[in-house]
Amino acid sequence: MSDGILKRSVSIAGHRTSVSLEEPFWEVLREIADQDALSVQALIGRIDAERGEQNLSSAIRVFVLRRLREAPSRPESPERSAEA
């Protein structure tokens, strides 16, 4: 997994725009979209509709962070406990 920024085109409210996010944010955004039974594009559309004056890429990062903080604690994976 690379932490480099990836730029993707999405269609929001009938117009095309580009969104630049680090790969880990794209991965978690895909996971959230799957959990919510939405496409990534539809999820970005929802985030866009609620972001106010905030930059879209920043709004997506904040959305992902909030969802991760709200998620119930997951049991530690075997790999992580072996690292400790």
C-alpha positions as CSV (number, residue, x, y, z in Angstrom):
1,M,0.0,0.0,0.0
2,S,1.4,3.4,-1.0
3,D,0.5,6.5,0.9
4,G,0.9,8.6,-2.3
5,I,-1.9,10.9,-3.4
6,L,-4.2,9.5,-6.1
7,K,-6.4,11.8,-8.1
8,R,-9.7,10.4,-9.3
9,S,-12.5,11.9,-11.4
10,V,-16.1,11.7,-10.0
11,S,-19.4,13.0,-11.1
12,I,-21.2,15.1,-8.4
13,A,-24.6,16.8,-9.0
14,G,-24.2,16.4,-12.7
15,H,-20.6,17.8,-13.1
16,R,-17.2,16.1,-13.2
17,T,-14.6,17.0,-10.7
18,S,-11.3,15.6,-9.5
19,V,-10.6,14.5,-6.0
20,S,-7.1,14.0,-4.6
21,L,-6.7,11.7,-1.6
22,E,-4.0,9.5,-0.2
23,E,-4.5,5.8,-1.0
24,P,-5.4,4.8,2.6
25,F,-8.3,7.3,2.5
26,W,-9.5,5.8,-0.8
27,E,-9.4,2.3,0.6
28,V,-11.4,3.2,3.7
29,L,-13.8,5.3,1.7
30,R,-14.5,2.2,-0.4
31,E,-15.0,0.1,2.7
32,I,-17.5,2.6,4.1
33,A,-19.3,2.8,0.8
34,D,-19.6,-1.0,0.8
35,Q,-20.9,-1.0,4.4
36,D,-23.5,1.6,3.5
37,A,-24.5,-0.2,0.2
38,L,-23.4,2.8,-1.9
39,S,-21.0,3.4,-4.7
40,V,-18.0,5.5,-3.8
41,Q,-19.3,8.2,-6.1
42,A,-22.7,8.3,-4.3
43,L,-20.9,8.5,-0.9
44,I,-18.8,11.4,-2.2
45,G,-22.0,13.0,-3.4
46,R,-23.4,12.8,0.1
47,I,-20.2,14.2,1.6
48,D,-20.2,17.0,-0.9
49,A,-23.8,17.9,-0.1
50,E,-23.0,18.3,3.6
51,R,-19.6,19.9,3.5
52,G,-20.5,23.6,3.4
53,E,-17.5,25.8,2.5
54,Q,-14.9,23.0,3.3
55,N,-12.6,21.8,0.5
56,L,-14.0,18.4,-0.8
57,S,-10.8,16.4,-0.3
58,S,-10.6,17.7,3.3
59,A,-14.3,17.0,3.9
60,I,-13.8,13.4,2.8
61,R,-10.8,13.0,5.1
62,V,-12.7,14.3,8.0
63,F,-15.7,12.1,7.2
64,V,-13.5,9.0,7.1
65,L,-11.8,10.0,10.4
66,R,-15.2,10.5,12.1
67,R,-16.5,7.1,10.8
68,L,-13.4,5.3,12.0
69,R,-13.8,7.0,15.4
70,E,-17.4,6.0,15.6
71,A,-16.8,2.4,14.6
72,P,-17.0,-0.2,17.4
73,S,-13.6,-1.4,18.6
74,R,-12.4,-4.3,16.5
75,P,-10.5,-7.2,18.1
76,E,-6.8,-7.0,17.5
77,S,-5.6,-8.9,14.5
78,P,-3.2,-11.8,15.1
79,E,-0.5,-9.9,13.2
80,R,-0.8,-6.9,15.4
81,S,-0.6,-8.9,18.7
82,A,2.5,-10.7,17.3
83,E,4.2,-7.3,16.8
84,A,3.7,-6.2,20.4
